[in-house]
Amino acid sequence: MSLLLIDPSVMFISEVFRMESSVLRAAPGDRFLRIQEVESRVCLKKSAIYSRMSQGAFPRSVNLGRRCTVWLQSSIDKWIAEQVAIAFGLPDSVKEVEAKSRQEA
């Protein structure tokens, strides 16, 4: 295991690590979230969400039509859990969250 030094100016660990999963999988009971609800849940504005998404540092959206973009609630919940775990210095918790989401899928 390698030691990772993170610049304290980095606000979210996802800015350092790219989101691992390139395939979205819906969890049982999952639902779609529109951009307004995603903004409210993660406390980021639309431009920051799309910027991080293009960098691979935020869950990908799902296009349901020309003017309808949504996110899976489970992917947003996982991202939030990762940010909390990293903020409290609990990298094992991130692994537990990932393992749990894999088991549910």
Summary of the structure (lengths in Angstrom):
residues: 105
radius of gyration: 14.0
end to end distance: 27.0
largest distance: 44.1
contacts: 237
relative contact order: 0.17
helix: 48%
strand: 10%
